[in-house]
């Protein structure tokens, strides 16, 4: 989130985590943890965004998340995103 009224909170969280979070910063976290963090931050941004008003519990539309590495670009599958939303975002 680099734009929108919810983006400032997300930028602050990312800055904090990269500086004082896991040893090695955000570049040291696993793919799964990066995906979960992305989903949680998108949920946070949507809550603070005046036009969005948060993620609705019944929504079955998932964000498109891409992982970028030296090996290229990988799109995270919708089934995995659904599982992570249910267990790591909505279920906590």
C-alpha positions in Angstrom: 0.0 0.0 0.0 1.7 3.2 -1.2 -1.4 5.3 -1.7 -4.7 5.7 0.0 -5.7 6.9 3.5 -4.7 3.5 5.0 -1.2 3.5 3.6 0.5 5.6 6.2 -0.2 3.1 9.0 1.2 0.3 6.8 4.3 2.2 5.9 5.0 2.9 9.6 4.5 -0.7 10.5 6.9 -1.9 7.7 9.5 0.7 8.8 9.3 -0.4 12.4 9.5 -4.2 11.5 12.4 -3.7 9.1 14.4 -1.7 11.7 13.4 -3.4 15.0 11.7 -6.6 14.0 13.3 -9.9 13.1 17.1 -10.1 13.0 18.1 -9.3 9.5 15.0 -7.2 8.8 12.1 -8.1 6.6 14.3 -9.6 4.0 15.1 -12.5 6.4 11.5 -13.7 6.9 10.1 -16.8 5.2 7.8 -16.7 2.1 4.9 -17.8 4.3 5.5 -15.1 6.9 5.9 -12.5 4.1 2.5 -13.5 2.6 0.8 -13.5 6.0 2.3 -10.1 6.8 1.1 -8.8 3.5 -2.4 -10.0 4.1 -2.5 -8.6 7.6 -1.2 -5.2 6.4 -3.7 -5.1 3.6 -6.5 -5.8 6.1 -5.0 -3.1 8.3 -4.8 -0.6 5.4 -8.4 -1.4 4.4 -9.6 -0.7 7.9 -8.1 2.8 7.9 -9.0 3.6 4.3 -12.0 5.9 4.2 -13.3 4.5 0.9 -12.9 0.8 1.8 -14.1 0.5 5.4 -12.4 -2.8 6.1 -12.5 -6.3 4.7 -16.0 -7.8 5.0 -16.1 -11.2 6.7 -18.0 -12.8 3.9 -15.8 -11.6 1.1 -14.4 -14.3 -1.1 -12.2 -12.0 -3.2 -8.5 -12.2 -2.4 -5.7 -9.9 -3.0 -3.2 -10.6 -5.8 0.2 -11.2 -4.1 3.4 -11.6 -6.0 6.7 -12.7 -4.6 9.7 -11.1 -6.3 13.2 -12.7 -6.0 16.3 -13.2 -8.0 14.6 -16.2 -9.6 11.8 -14.1 -11.0 8.2 -13.3 -10.1 5.8 -15.8 -8.5 2.1 -15.3 -8.1 0.7 -16.7 -4.8 -2.2 -19.1 -5.5 -5.7 -18.2 -4.5 -6.2 -21.5 -2.5 -3.2 -20.6 -0.3 -4.3 -17.0 0.1 -7.8 -18.3 1.2 -6.2 -20.7 3.7 -4.0 -17.9 5.1 -6.9 -15.5 5.3 -9.0 -18.0 7.3 -6.3 -19.2 9.6 -3.8 -16.3 10.0 -5.9 -13.2 9.5 -9.6 -13.8 10.2 -9.1 -16.7 12.6 -6.8 -14.9 15.0 
